[in-house]
C-alpha cells in the first residue's frame, strides 16, 4: 500500500456517485496500482464489482484508458428481406422488437426495423442494453420537455456513442445512465442558482456549466462567483464567471473558507519606484481575478 492523496475534483465525483462500492474500489486501486486483484481483495461479488468498476470508468476515475471502437466505412444497408427474415426466424429479435414497440408506444415501420437490426448485427449491442438505451433516450426527451417519443433515427445516434465507448453491458449502461442523470440534476440545480427559468441551456452554456461541476466546486462557491460576476458586469456573463472559477481551480481554492482566506491576505505595499503608484497596496489574489482582463 502507498500513501494516497485524493484531489478535490475526484472526491467531489465520488461523493456525487453515492456508490460505496465504487469509493472502496477507487481507494484500493489508487493505493495499490493493481486492478487485477481488486475484485478478490475486496471480496465483492462479481456483479457488484462490475457495477463499481463501470461507475469509476464513467466518471473518468479508472486508471486504465479504455480503447474506443470507431465504426468507419459505409454502414450496412439492411433490406426488407433482412427484416422479414429476422422477424420470422430470430426469436431474440422478435422479443426485442416487441419490447421497443411497447416502450415507444407504437409499431415500428420497416425503416425503423432496419435501424434496430443494425443495433444488433452491426453495433453488437445485447438486447437488454438496447432496451436500456431506448428507455434512456425516452427519459432524456421528457427531461427536455419533448412530448413525443424519440425516433429510431435519433436513438441510433446515441447507440453509436454507446457502442464506440464500450457501453455494451448492463453494468456499463446502468453506470452511464446514473452518471448522466446526476449530471442533469446538478445542471438543473445550477440553473436555479443562476436564476435561469423557462428555457434550456444552449450548447455553449451547457459546456460551461458541466465544466464547472467537473471542477468539483460546491454550490455555495459557484453562487459566490455568480454574485461577483453580477456585481462587476451587471448580469450573468458566462465567460467572466468561467474566468473566476477557472482561476480559483488553478489556485486550489475550492471552498468558501479557502477563497475568503485568500481574499483576506495582508496587503503588501508596493516599493517606491515599482510599477504602480507609491504606497499602492497589493491586491488580494481574489481581487486580481476580478480585475484582470
Backbone as a ProteinNet text record, in pm:
[ID]
protein_1_A
[PRIMARY]
XXXXXXXXXXXXXXXXXXXXXXXXXXXXXXXXXXXXXXXXXXXXXXXXXXXXXXXXXXXXXXXXXXXXXXXXXXXXXXXXXXXXXXXXXXXXXXXXXXXXXXXXXXXXXXXXXXXXXXXXXXXXXXXXXXXXXXXXXXXXXXXXXXXXXXXXXXXXXXXXXXXXXXXXXXXXXXXXXXXXXXXXXXXXXXXXXXXXXXXXXXXXXXXXXXXXXXXXXXXXXXXXXXXXXXXXXXXXXXXXXXXXXXXXXXXXXXXXXXXXXXXXXXXXXXXXXXXXXXXXXXXXXXXXXXXXX
[TERTIARY]
84.4	0	87.9	38.5	109.7	18.3	80.3	0.5	-83.8	-205.3	-299.2	-350.3	-339.5	-396.9	-506.2	-624.7	-738.5	-760.3	-763.1	-787	-930.5	-952.3	-1086.4	-1184.1	-1137.6	-1224.2	-1267.3	-1170.7	-1203.7	-1297.1	-1271	-1355.1	-1497.8	-1511.6	-1644.9	-1718.9	-1648.6	-1711	-1754.2	-1668.4	-1700.2	-1822.3	-1828.2	-1941.1	-2070.8	-2061.5	-2182.5	-2235.4	-2146.5	-2189.1	-2274.1	-2250.4	-2325.7	-2320.9	-2200.5	-2179.6	-2064.5	-2093.7	-1986.8	-1889.2	-1939.8	-1851.1	-1751.8	-1798.3	-1710.2	-1604.1	-1643.9	-1547.9	-1442.8	-1486.5	-1393.4	-1297.2	-1348.8	-1265.6	-1165.6	-1208.9	-1118.8	-1002.9	-1032.2	-927.5	-828.7	-880.3	-791.3	-698.1	-755.1	-672.1	-575.8	-611.7	-521.8	-418.5	-433.6	-332.7	-243.7	-281.9	-202.2	-156.8	-220.7	-192.5	-214.6	-309.9	-335.2	-484.9	-530.2	-672.5	-702.8	-601.7	-623.6	-671.4	-621.7	-655	-763.1	-818.7	-913	-1038	-1095.2	-1219.9	-1202.1	-1094.1	-1068	-1031.6	-947.6	-901.1	-1014.6	-1109.1	-1219.2	-1335.6	-1334.3	-1440.3	-1576.7	-1577.3	-1703.9	-1759.1	-1889.1	-1949.6	-1925.6	-1924.6	-1889	-1974.6	-2105	-2194.9	-2167.2	-2146.9	-2119.2	-1985.8	-1887.2	-1757.9	-1771.1	-1844.8	-1863.6	-1932.8	-2031.8	-2103.1	-2011.1	-1929.9	-1838.7	-1733.6	-1678.2	-1577.2	-1637.6	-1759.1	-1826.3	-1851.7	-1888.4	-1912.6	-1785	-1673.2	-1546.3	-1506.9	-1529.9	-1496.1	-1579.7	-1707.8	-1795.1	-1759.7	-1700.3	-1660.7	-1518	-1449.9	-1312.4	-1214.1	-1247.6	-1162.7	-1095.2	-1108.9	-1043.9	-903	-800.7	-662.8	-627.9	-700.2	-670.2	-766	-713	-795.1	-850.9	-981.1	-1044.2	-1030.3	-993.8	-981.4	-1119.3	-1146.3	-1275.5	-1280	-1398.5	-1421	-1475.6	-1412.8	-1457.5	-1517.3	-1643.3	-1711.1	-1689.9	-1593.2	-1560.1	-1616.4	-1612.6	-1660.8	-1810.9	-1861.9	-2003.9	-2085.3	-2192.3	-2278	-2353.4	-2378.3	-2451.5	-2594.4	-2641	-2776.5	-2862.6	-2944.5	-3029.5	-3152.5	-3199.1	-3311.4	-3438.8	-3549.1	-3675.1	-3667.6	-3591.2	-3572.9	-3502.1	-3401	-3328.7	-3424	-3507	-3602.3	-3704.7	-3757.6	-3857.1	-3798.7	-3673.8	-3608.7	-3590	-3545.1	-3523.8	-3655.3	-3758.6	-3889.1	-3950.2	-3913.4	-3974.4	-3903.3	-3769.7	-3695.2	-3608.4	-3584.5	-3496.3	-3581.9	-3597.1	-3682.3	-3628.8	-3497.7	-3437	-3474.3	-3468.1	-3503.7	-3653.9	-3733.7	-3877.9	-3908.5	-3839.6	-3861.3	-3816.5	-3704.3	-3653.9	-3751.6	-3801.3	-3898.3	-4020.4	-4072	-4189.4	-4163.4	-4043.5	-4008.9	-3996.6	-3927.1	-3907.9	-4040.3	-4122.7	-4254.3	-4336.6	-4327	-4400.7	-4348.2	-4214.7	-4155.7	-4194.6	-4191.1	-4219.8	-4369.5	-4447.9	-4592.3	-4645.3	-4575.8	-4621.5	-4549.6	-4605.6	-4542.1	-4427.7	-4323.3	-4209.4	-4229.7	-4197.1	-4208.7	-4083.4	-4085	-3974.9	-3840.5	-3837.7	-3711.3	-3657.8	-3746.6	-3704.1	-3655.9	-3718.7	-3674	-3534.3	-3503	-3368.7	-3265.9	-3301.2	-3211.9	-3192.2	-3303.4	-3296.7	-3212	-3224.1	-3143.9	-2995	-2963.1	-2824.3	-2767.2	-2852.3	-2806.1	-2751.8	-2820.2	-2784.8	-2669.1	-2682.4	-2586.7	-2460.6	-2473.2	-2356.1	-2287.4	-2365.8	-2306.7	-2279.6	-2348	-2322.8	-2374.5	-2478.1	-2533	-2631.2	-2621.5	-2716	-2856.3	-2957.1	-3095.8	-3123.2	-3072.1	-3101.5	-3038.3	-2923.4	-2859.3	-2937.4	-2987.6	-3068.6	-3195.1	-3256.6	-3375.7	-3343.7	-3231.8	-3191.1	-3161.4	-3103	-3073.3	-3201	-3302.5	-3428.1	-3497.8	-3499	-3556	-3483.4	-3351.7	-3271.2	-3305.4	-3313.2	-3343.5	-3483.7	-3576.5	-3713.3	-3717.4	-3649.7	-3646.4	-3575.3	-3470.1	-3397.2	-3485.4	-3564.9	-3656.4	-3759.5	-3810.3	-3906.5	-3842.9	-3717.2	-3648.4	-3629.3	-3621.4	-3606.3	-3740	-3849	-3980.8	-4044.3	-3987.2	-4044.1	-4156.9	-4270.2	-4387.7	-4385.9	-4324.3	-4321	-4199.5	-4216.2	-4103.3	-4000.8	-3874	-3770.4	-3785	-3739.4	-3741.8	-3625.3	-3634.2	-3523.1	-3398.5	-3416.5	-3301.1	-3227.9	-3302.9	-3241	-3172.4	-3238.9	-3182	-3056.6	-3053	-2937.6	-2809.9	-2820.4	-2702.7	-2645.8	-2735.4	-2690.8	-2636.4	-2695.6	-2649.3	-2505	-2470.2	-2332.2	-2238.5	-2282.5	-2199	-2174.8	-2279	-2264.4	-2168.6	-2189.5	-2106.8	-1961.1	-1937	-1799.9	-1728.5	-1804.3	-1744.3	-1757	-1785	-1783.4	-1900.5	-2009.2	-2128.7	-2211	-2165.9	-2223.4	-2259.5	-2267.1	-2315.1	-2417.1	-2495.9	-2596.4	-2530.8	-2413.1	-2343.8	-2293.7	-2233.6	-2183.5	-2298.7	-2408	-2523.5	-2583.5	-2596.4	-2654.1	-2567.3	-2434.4	-2342.4	-2348.2	-2354.2	-2361.3	-2489.7	-2602.2	-2731	-2734.6	-2683.7	-2680.8	-2595.1	-2479.8	-2390.1	-2456	-2523.7	-2590.1	-2706.7	-2782.5	-2894.6	-2846.9	-2738.2	-2682.8	-2631.3	-2566.4	-2515.9	-2631.3	-2737.8	-2853.2	-2917.1	-2922.8	-2979.9	-2894.1	-2762.6	-2673.3	-2677.6	-2690.5	-2703.3	-2833.7	-2941	-3069.6	-3057.3	-2984.2	-2961.8	-2880.3	-2783.8	-2702.2	-2787	-2878.1	-2967	-3052.8	-3099.4	-3178.4	-3094.1	-2970.6	-2880	-2853.5	-2844.1	-2816.7	-2944.6	-3057.3	-3187.5	-3226.6	-3201.7	-3240.8	-3365.4	-3476.2	-3603.3	-3670.5	-3751.3	-3834.9	-3763.6	-3641.9	-3570.2	-3461.8	-3409.8	-3297.2	-3168.3	-3056.9	-2928.8	-2889.4	-2819.5	-2764.2	-2646.3	-2602.8	-2486.6	-2363.9	-2340.1	-2225	-2240.5	-2361.4	-2386.9	-2375.1	-2424.6	-2414.8	-2268.9	-2186	-2043.8	-1979.6	-2012.1	-1961.6	-2009.8	-2141.1	-2199.7	-2138.8	-2126.2	-2071.5	-1924	-1851.7	-1709.4	-1693.5	-1782.2	-1774.6	-1804	-1902.5	-1934.9	-1821.6	-1755.2	-1642	-1524.8	-1513.7	-1404.4	-1416.7	-1536.9	-1555	-1596.9	-1648	-1692.3	-1826.2	-1842.6	-1972	-2062.8	-2192.4	-2289.9	-2263.8	-2220	-2200.3	-2082.7	-1984.1	-1871.4	-1916.2	-1992.7	-2043.8	-2136.4	-2213.5	-2301.7	-2221.2	-2110.8	-2025.1	-1969.2	-1924.9	-1872.7	-1981.2	-2103.1	-2216.4	-2243.5	-2244.1	-2270.2	-2162.8	-2037.7	-1928.8	-1937.8	-1979.8	-1995.9	-2103	-2216	-2325	-2283.7	-2210.2	-2165.8	-2070.6	-1988.5	-1885.6	-1925.3	-2028.5	-2068.4	-2212.8	-2288.9	-2428.3	-2523.1	-2473.7	-2558.7	-2474.9	-2536.2	-2464.2	-2380.6	-2251	-2157.6	-2086.7	-2118.7	-2063.8	-1911.3	-1858.3	-1712.9	-1644.2	-1701.3	-1641.9	-1645.6	-1761.4	-1775.9	-1683.5	-1667.8	-1577.2	-1433.7	-1400.4	-1265.4	-1237.8	-1336.3	-1320.7	-1302.9	-1391.3	-1387.4	-1263.6	-1223	-1102.2	-979.5	-972.4	-858.1	-859.6	-976.4	-984.2	-935.2	-973.3	-928.2	-776.1	-719.7	-574.2	-501.9	-565.9	-506.4	-536.8	-616.4	-650.4	-750.8	-836.4	-938.6	-1073	-1121.5	-1245.4	-1355.6	-1324.2	-1424.1	-1430.8	-1540.8	-1555.1	-1445.5	-1409	-1305.7	-1173.1	-1138.1	-1012.7	-1016.4	-1128.7	-1141.5	-1136.6	-1208.7	-1208.4	-1069.9	-998.1	-863.1	-770.7	-783.8	-701.1	-735.4	-861.8	-906.6	-863	-840.2	-807.4	-659	-575.9	-431.7	-387	-294.3	-247.5	-194.4	-233.4	-186.1	-39.6	34.7	175.7	194.4	274.3	299.4	393	363.5	449.3	564.2	689.7	804.1	801.7	848.9	855.8	944.7	898.3	972.8	924.1	845.2	790.8	670.6	621.8	505.7	388	314.7	201	236.9	138.2	160.1	234.1	321.3	393.9	295.3	327.4	243.5	115.4	94	-28.4	-30.1	-140	-149.8	-165.2	-100.8	-112.1	-252	-312.3	-445	-437.9	-545.5	-552	-565.5	-539.4	-549.3	-690.1	-789.6	-927.6	-956.6	-911.5	-936.7	-865.8	-748.5	-678.8	-759.9	-825	-905.7	-1015.4	-1077.5	-1188.9	-1146.5	-1024.4	-983.9	-902.7	-858.7	-781.2	-870.3	-815	-891.2	-903.7
-120	0	125	228.8	355.9	465.3	574.9	688.3	739.8	776.5	817.6	957.7	1042.2	1175.6	1185.9	1228.4	1239.3	1386.1	1416.5	1554.8	1594.3	1724.4	1773.3	1734.8	1735.6	1700.5	1555.1	1464.9	1322.5	1297.2	1363.4	1345.2	1389.2	1500.3	1550.1	1450.2	1390.6	1291.6	1168.2	1120.9	1002.5	1025.4	1142.9	1173.4	1185.7	1244.8	1262.8	1130.1	1030.9	899.8	824.3	849.1	783.8	631.7	581.1	438.8	392.5	333.2	290.5	192.3	100.7	3.7	73.5	173.5	247.4	323.6	382.1	455.2	360.4	243	144.4	95.7	70.6	24.9	132.6	257.3	368.8	372.1	363	367.3	252.3	133.7	18	33.2	61.7	62	180.4	290.5	406.1	399.4	305	286.9	166.1	84.1	-33.3	-36.2	43.3	40.5	-98.6	-171.1	-308.9	-329.8	-332.8	-357.4	-506	-586.4	-728.8	-803.4	-762.6	-834.8	-766.2	-657.7	-577.5	-655.8	-727.1	-798.8	-900.2	-976.7	-1078.4	-1014.7	-912.9	-850	-785.2	-727.2	-657.3	-749.3	-869	-964.6	-924.3	-849.1	-805.6	-911.7	-938.3	-1027.7	-972.7	-1060.5	-1022.9	-908.1	-914.7	-810.6	-675.9	-676.9	-551.6	-491.8	-579.4	-529.7	-468.2	-534.8	-483.4	-347.7	-331.9	-203.6	-94.3	-129	-31.1	12.8	-84.3	-51.4	33	-1	76.3	219.2	235.9	369.9	453.9	394.8	468.2	502.4	410.7	438.7	553.8	554	659.6	795.7	798.1	924.3	964.2	880.8	910.8	886.5	796	769.3	632.7	564.7	434.3	457.7	393.2	422.1	378.9	282.2	233.8	296.2	346.3	408.1	301.2	301	203.2	248.6	154.7	185.2	195	306.8	325.8	251.2	204.2	139.3	243	256.7	353	276.1	305.1	239.1	323	281.4	355.3	283.6	352.2	291	305.6	247.4	258.4	165.6	219.2	138.5	36.9	-81.9	-182.3	-136.6	-166.5	-132.4	-258.9	-266.6	-383.7	-370.1	-482.5	-484.3	-529.9	-518.4	-567.9	-718.9	-786.6	-930.9	-962.6	-880.6	-899.7	-885.8	-783.2	-758	-871.1	-911.6	-1019.1	-1148.7	-1176.1	-1297.2	-1293.1	-1179.3	-1165	-1174.7	-1112	-1115.4	-1254.6	-1332.9	-1464.4	-1576.3	-1564.9	-1679.3	-1647.4	-1520	-1481.5	-1443.9	-1538.2	-1512.8	-1400.5	-1391	-1283.4	-1146.6	-1134.3	-1006.8	-981.3	-1085.7	-1070.8	-1013.2	-1066.5	-1018.1	-873.1	-841	-703.3	-607.7	-646.2	-562.9	-536.5	-642.2	-626.1	-532.4	-542.3	-457.3	-311.1	-285.6	-147.7	-86.4	-165.7	-117.9	-77.8	-156.6	-126.4	0.5	17.4	135.5	263	257.4	376	396.3	294.3	309	310.5	248.6	245.4	133.3	96.8	-4.1	59.1	-17.9	30.1	-1.7	96.7	70.2	-3.3	-37.4	-117.5	-47.3	82.8	156.7	156.9	168.3	166.7	27.6	-73.8	-210.1	-235.8	-173.7	-185.2	-124.1	-8.9	56.9	-31.4	-86.3	-172.5	-295.7	-350.1	-466.1	-431.3	-306.5	-261.3	-252.9	-217.2	-214.3	-350.6	-456.4	-592.3	-646.5	-639.9	-707.9	-627.6	-497	-415.3	-360.8	-302.9	-245.5	-351.8	-466.2	-575.4	-550.4	-469.3	-440.9	-549.9	-600.5	-701.3	-642.4	-728.8	-683.7	-600	-646.7	-575.4	-436.5	-421.9	-290.5	-199.6	-255.6	-176.5	-126.7	-211.6	-169.8	-53.6	-63.5	44.6	171.3	155.4	269.4	342.9	268.3	330.3	398.1	332.9	395.7	526.2	523	642.1	756.4	726.4	830.4	885.8	800.6	844.9	937.9	898.7	982.4	1114.7	1111.7	1234.2	1330.6	1277.1	1361.6	1426.3	1349.7	1405.1	1515.9	1494.1	1594.6	1725.2	1717.3	1836.6	1900.9	1843.6	1899.3	1852.1	1749.5	1697.4	1600.7	1619.5	1536.9	1406.7	1409	1288.8	1203.1	1072.9	983.3	1001.2	976.6	995	893.9	932.2	842.6	744.6	637.3	542.1	605.6	702.4	771.1	850.6	914.6	987	890	780.6	679.5	618.2	608	549.9	628.3	760.9	843.2	809.6	791.8	756.8	613.9	525.1	386.4	379	459.4	460.3	512.2	612.3	664.2	555	482.4	374.8	267.8	225.1	117.4	160	282.9	330.4	351	371.5	398	281.6	163.3	44.5	30.9	100.4	87	-27.1	-147.9	-264.8	-376.6	-343.4	-437.6	-364.8	-440.9	-378.7	-292.8	-339	-262.5	-128.7	-134.1	-10.6	84.2	29.2	111.7	175.3	96	148.9	259.5	239.6	340.9	467.2	451.1	567	645.4	576.7	643.8	714.9	648.5	711.8	837.7	829.4	943.8	1059.9	1028	1131.6	1193.9	1112.4	1165	1256.3	1216.3	1300.2	1431.3	1423.6	1545.7	1638.1	1579.5	1659.6	1725.4	1650.7	1705.4	1820.1	1803	1907.5	2031.2	2011.5	2125.4	2199	2123.3	2185.9	2269.8	2217	2293.6	2419.1	2408	2524	2629.3	2585.9	2680.6	2756.3	2686.8	2752.5	2856	2820.3	2912.6	3036.8	3017.1	3128.4	3199.6	3157.6	3220.1	3211.7	3096.3	3071.6	2984.9	3039.8	2968.9	2976	2875	2878.9	2850.2	2802	2768	2666.4	2603.1	2512.9	2587.9	2533.6	2596	2572.1	2666.6	2647.7	2550	2492	2401.4	2467.4	2594.7	2664.6	2683.3	2718.1	2734.8	2601.9	2497	2363.4	2323.3	2356	2323.3	2394.5	2523	2596.6	2530.9	2506.8	2454.4	2320.4	2230.8	2098.5	2106.2	2198.3	2211.4	2260.6	2350.8	2399.8	2288.4	2206	2094.5	1992.3	1971.7	1879.5	1929.3	2060.7	2116.6	2078.8	2043.7	1999.7	2108	2220.8	2328.5	2295.3	2336.9	2326.2	2438.7	2423.4	2521.3	2660.5	2667.2	2799	2873.4	2800	2864.2	2917.7	2837.1	2882.5	3002.8	3001.2	3114.1	3240.3	3228.6	3344.6	3398.7	3309.6	3353.3	3423.8	3373.5	3435.9	3575.5	3589.1	3719.5	3820.6	3777.6	3867.7	3905.4	3808.6	3836.1	3941.6	3925.8	4022.8	4161.4	4167.3	4296.5	4367.2	4290.6	4351.5	4367.2	4294.7	4303.8	4346.9	4351.8	4392	4278.8	4157.9	4042.5	3918	3812.9	3686.8	3693.2	3685.6	3674.8	3541.1	3447.9	3312.9	3314	3392.4	3396.5	3455.9	3562.4	3627.6	3533.9	3469.7	3377.9	3258.3	3210.5	3099.5	3137.6	3263	3310.5	3305.2	3345.7	3341.6	3198	3110.3	2972.7	2898.2	2925.1	2861.1	2903.1	3032.3	3079.9	3022.4	3013.9	2952.7	2807.9	2736.5	2598.8	2593.2	2681.6	2684.4	2716.1	2796.4	2835.8	2735.7	2632.1	2532.4	2580.4	2674	2728.9	2667.5	2576.3	2505.7	2528.6	2589.3	2612.1	2760.2	2800.5	2940.6	2979.9	2887.2	2917.7	2948.6	2868.2	2890.3	3021.4	3050.2	3172.9	3295.7	3289	3403	3425	3315.8	3328.7	3394.6	3357.3	3418.9	3565.6	3599.2	3737.1	3826.8	3765.8	3845.2	3845	3801	3804	3947	3969.1	4105.6	4172.3	4296.4	4371.4	4406.8	4404.7	4440.3	4569	4657.7	4783.4	4761.5	4828.4	4822.6	4920.3	4873.9	4963.8	5084.2	5199	5319	5291.1	5333.4	5311	5188.8	5102.5	4986.3	5029.3	4937.8	4968.7	5002.2	5107.3	5149.4	5270.4	5325	5444.7	5407.2	5494.1	5467	5436.9	5332	5300	5227.6	5196.9	5129.5	4988.5	4950.5	4818.4	4712.3	4598.9	4488.4	4427.4	4402.5	4344.1	4199.3	4154.5	4014.7	3927.1	3798.7	3705.4	3707.2	3717.2	3719.1	3843.8	3958.2	4082.7	4085.8	4023.6	4017.8	3942.9	3835.7	3757.6	3843.5	3926.6	4007.6	4122.2	4170.6	4289.2	4261.2	4133.7	4103.5	4103	4145.7	4146.3	4005.7
0	0	0	-62.4	-65.1	-13.4	30.5	75.8	-39.7	-8.7	-113.1	-85.6	-184.7	-177.5	-282.9	-241.1	-331.7	-365.7	-494.3	-534.9	-502.5	-488.6	-457.7	-568	-692.6	-805.2	-798.1	-773.6	-763.2	-644.6	-532	-414	-442.3	-512.7	-547.3	-635.1	-730.4	-817.9	-739	-649.5	-571.2	-482.1	-420	-332.8	-412.4	-530.7	-611.5	-663.6	-680.1	-730.5	-629.1	-501	-393.1	-408	-435.7	-456.4	-367.5	-250.5	-158.4	-221.8	-305	-369.8	-461.3	-534.8	-625.4	-546.5	-432.9	-349.6	-293.4	-247.2	-192.7	-301	-419.1	-529.5	-569.5	-571.9	-604.5	-505.5	-376.3	-274	-292.2	-325.5	-340.2	-460.4	-576.5	-697.2	-700.4	-633.8	-634.8	-521.7	-432.1	-328	-355.3	-455.6	-488.7	-634.6	-719.2	-863.8	-921.5	-866.2	-909.9	-926.8	-1052.3	-1077.4	-1088.7	-1122.2	-1147.9	-1023.3	-905.9	-783.1	-701.3	-752.5	-674.4	-636.9	-732.3	-705.8	-593.9	-601.6	-499.2	-366	-370.2	-246.3	-168.8	-238.5	-172	-139.1	-195.1	-164.9	-218.2	-327.5	-384.5	-478.7	-473.4	-573.2	-713.6	-810	-946.2	-999.4	-976.4	-1027.5	-961.5	-830	-758.9	-803.4	-824.9	-871.2	-1010.5	-1098.2	-1234.8	-1232.6	-1146.5	-1135.7	-1081.1	-980.9	-922.6	-1024	-1097.2	-1198	-1308.9	-1350.8	-1455.4	-1409.7	-1283.3	-1229.1	-1234.2	-1195.4	-1199.6	-1342.8	-1434	-1575.1	-1628.5	-1596.1	-1646.2	-1587.7	-1469.1	-1406.5	-1441.9	-1520.7	-1557.1	-1444.9	-1351.7	-1235.6	-1241.7	-1354.6	-1370.5	-1424.4	-1368.3	-1409	-1550.5	-1603.9	-1738.2	-1837.9	-1947.3	-2050.3	-2142.9	-2157.4	-2245.7	-2390.2	-2476.8	-2618.9	-2682.8	-2748.4	-2812.7	-2945.4	-2979.1	-3108.3	-3204.9	-3317.6	-3417.7	-3534.6	-3563.4	-3675.1	-3799.8	-3879.2	-4000.4	-4122.4	-4232.4	-4355.9	-4370.4	-4473.4	-4504.2	-4415	-4359.6	-4274.8	-4360.7	-4306.5	-4385	-4414.2	-4531.4	-4571.8	-4565.5	-4462.5	-4448	-4538.1	-4587.8	-4680	-4609.1	-4681.1	-4626.3	-4604.3	-4689.9	-4673	-4542.3	-4509.6	-4383.5	-4266	-4273.1	-4164.8	-4156.5	-4270.8	-4273.4	-4217.8	-4255.3	-4205.6	-4055.1	-4004	-3860.1	-3783.7	-3836.9	-3770	-3774.5	-3877.3	-3891.5	-3818.4	-3805.5	-3751.1	-3629.2	-3603.1	-3492.2	-3371.3	-3278.4	-3161.9	-3074	-3068	-2988.6	-3045.2	-3178	-3240.4	-3228.3	-3235.9	-3217.3	-3078.9	-2978.6	-2841.7	-2828	-2890.6	-2884.4	-2950.7	-3067.6	-3139	-3051.5	-2988.3	-2902.5	-2786.6	-2727.1	-2613.1	-2655.5	-2765.3	-2809.9	-2854.6	-2917.4	-2958.3	-2835.9	-2730.2	-2607.9	-2542.5	-2537.9	-2474.3	-2548.8	-2681.6	-2761.9	-2785.7	-2753.1	-2763.9	-2905.7	-2996.7	-3136.6	-3210.1	-3324.3	-3407.9	-3485.8	-3508	-3584.2	-3731.6	-3815.3	-3958.4	-4008.3	-4136.9	-4192.8	-4180.8	-4207	-4198.3	-4055.7	-3959.9	-3819.3	-3779.3	-3832.5	-3804	-3860.3	-3972.7	-4029.5	-3934.1	-3876.9	-3781.3	-3658.6	-3608.2	-3490.2	-3517.7	-3636.5	-3674.2	-3674.7	-3713.7	-3711.6	-3571.6	-3473.4	-3334.3	-3293.2	-3339.9	-3300.1	-3383.2	-3514.9	-3601.9	-3629.2	-3641.4	-3674.9	-3550.1	-3459.7	-3337.7	-3232.7	-3242.3	-3148.3	-3008.3	-2994.9	-2862.2	-2820.9	-2698.1	-2649.3	-2637	-2640.1	-2631.7	-2507.8	-2392.4	-2268.5	-2266.9	-2330.8	-2339.6	-2434.4	-2543.2	-2636.9	-2568	-2487.2	-2413.1	-2319.3	-2248.6	-2158.1	-2236.8	-2354.7	-2441.5	-2479.8	-2521.5	-2564.8	-2446.5	-2330.3	-2211.4	-2179.5	-2189.2	-2159.8	-2255.5	-2383.7	-2482.8	-2462	-2424.1	-2397.7	-2276.5	-2168.6	-2047.5	-2073.9	-2154.8	-2186.9	-2265.6	-2356.6	-2432.5	-2340.4	-2244	-2148.7	-2065.2	-2024.5	-1942.9	-2019.1	-2150.6	-2233.8	-2268.9	-2217	-2243.1	-2371.8	-2434.9	-2559.1	-2527.8	-2592	-2564.6	-2644.6	-2761.7	-2845.9	-2811.4	-2825.7	-2804.4	-2916.1	-2886.5	-2989.3	-3102.7	-3219.5	-3334.4	-3325.1	-3400.1	-3404.2	-3463.8	-3553.7	-3611.4	-3503.2	-3413.1	-3301.7	-3206.4	-3176.7	-3086.7	-3147.7	-3279.8	-3348.2	-3319	-3313	-3284.7	-3146.9	-3050.4	-2915.9	-2913	-2992.6	-2997.2	-3044.8	-3144.3	-3193	-3083.7	-3009.5	-2899.7	-2796.4	-2760.8	-2662.3	-2713.7	-2837.1	-2892.3	-2902.3	-2942.3	-2958.8	-2825.9	-2719.2	-2589.1	-2491	-2543.7	-2459.6	-2365.1	-2392.2	-2308	-2367.3	-2341.1	-2406.4	-2309.8	-2180.4	-2080.1	-1993.3	-1920.1	-1833.7	-1726.6	-1677.2	-1573.7	-1627.5	-1746.8	-1806.9	-1839.6	-1891	-1925	-1799.6	-1693.7	-1569.3	-1511.5	-1513.9	-1461.1	-1546	-1677.1	-1766.4	-1742.6	-1736	-1716.4	-1581.9	-1478.2	-1345.9	-1348.1	-1413.3	-1422	-1496.8	-1607.1	-1685.9	-1610.9	-1538.9	-1461.3	-1349.4	-1283.6	-1177.5	-1234.4	-1350.6	-1413.7	-1452.4	-1508	-1546.9	-1424.3	-1313.7	-1190.9	-1136.3	-1142.5	-1092.1	-1181.4	-1312.6	-1403.5	-1376.4	-1348.2	-1316.1	-1188.7	-1089.4	-967.5	-993.3	-1084.6	-1120.3	-1191.1	-1277.9	-1346.2	-1245.4	-1143.1	-1038.8	-966.1	-935.9	-868.2	-952.9	-1084.5	-1176.2	-1218.7	-1160.7	-1186.9	-1334.6	-1393.9	-1532.5	-1530.7	-1576.8	-1573.1	-1710.2	-1736.9	-1856.2	-1986.9	-1981.7	-2104	-2072.3	-2175.4	-2158.3	-2190.8	-2145.9	-2174.4	-2320.2	-2376.6	-2510	-2499.1	-2609.7	-2603.6	-2540	-2572.6	-2514.4	-2365	-2319.6	-2176.2	-2103.5	-2165.8	-2105.2	-2087.1	-2185	-2176.1	-2057.8	-2039.6	-1923.2	-1793.7	-1783.8	-1661.1	-1622.6	-1719	-1688.9	-1651.6	-1712.3	-1677.9	-1535	-1489.9	-1352	-1253.5	-1286.1	-1198	-1194.4	-1310	-1315.8	-1232.4	-1214.4	-1135.5	-987.8	-943.4	-806	-709.1	-760.8	-672.3	-608.4	-483	-417.7	-467.1	-439.9	-488	-430.6	-304.6	-243.2	-307.2	-357.4	-424.5	-560.7	-634.1	-763.2	-743.8	-635.9	-606.8	-582.2	-511.1	-486.6	-618.1	-705.3	-834.7	-915.5	-906.9	-977.6	-923.1	-790.7	-730.2	-768.3	-766.1	-804.2	-952.5	-1033.8	-1176.7	-1199.7	-1132	-1147	-1098.6	-988.9	-935.1	-1030.8	-1098.3	-1182.6	-1329.5	-1372.4	-1513.2	-1531.7	-1422	-1432.3	-1463.8	-1471.2	-1500.2	-1516.4	-1567	-1586.2	-1712.8	-1695.5	-1808.1	-1793.3	-1880.7	-1869	-1877.4	-1969.9	-1988	-1866.4	-1809.2	-1693	-1571.6	-1552.8	-1440.3	-1457.3	-1578.9	-1605	-1570.7	-1596.4	-1566.5	-1416.4	-1338.2	-1192.5	-1144	-1186.1	-1137.7	-1186.7	-1309.3	-1361.1	-1281.7	-1250	-1171.7	-1030.8	-969.3	-836.7	-842.5	-946.9	-960.6	-973	-1053.6	-1072.5	-942.1	-857.4	-729.5	-618.1	-649.5	-548.7	-447.3	-487.4	-397.4	-433.4	-349.9	-381.4	-279.1	-165.1	-61.3	-28.7	33.9	74.2	172.7	260.4	358.8	290.1	189.7	117.3	40	-21.6	-100.9	-10.6	101.1	193.5	253.3	280.4	335	233.6	105.7	1.5	-15.8	2.9	-15.3	99.9	216.7	334.9	368.9	274	300	323.5	420	447.1	322.1	301	184.5	201	92.1	92.7	14.5	68.2	-1.5	-118.2	-228.2	-345	-323.6	-333	-309.8	-403.7	-351.7	-434.3	-555.8	-669	-792.3	-868.1	-801.8	-871.8	-953.2	-1036.4	-1119	-1029.8	-1063.8	-984.5	-901.2	-833.5	-752.7	-624.6	-573.6	-448.9	-336	-260.2	-145.9	-182.2	-308.7	-350	-291.1	-228.7	-167.6	-273.9	-251.4	-345.4	-335.6	-447.4	-448	-400.7	-335.8	-294.8	-418.5	-398.8	-511.8	-571.1	-484.6	-530.5	-612	-562.6	-635.1	-770	-776.9	-904.5	-1009.2	-965.7	-1058	-1117.2	-1034.7	-1078.9	-1168.6	-1152.6	-1226	-1350.9	-1367.2	-1486.5	-1608.4	-1720.4	-1845.8	-1899.3
[MASK]
+++++++++++++++++++++++++++++++++++++++++++++++++++++++++++++++++++++++++++++++++++++++++++++++++++++++++++++++++++++++++++++++++++++++++++++++++++++++++++++++++++++++++++++++++++++++++++++++++++++++++++++++++++++++++++++++++++++++++++++++++++++++++++++++++++++++++++++++++++++++++++++++++++++

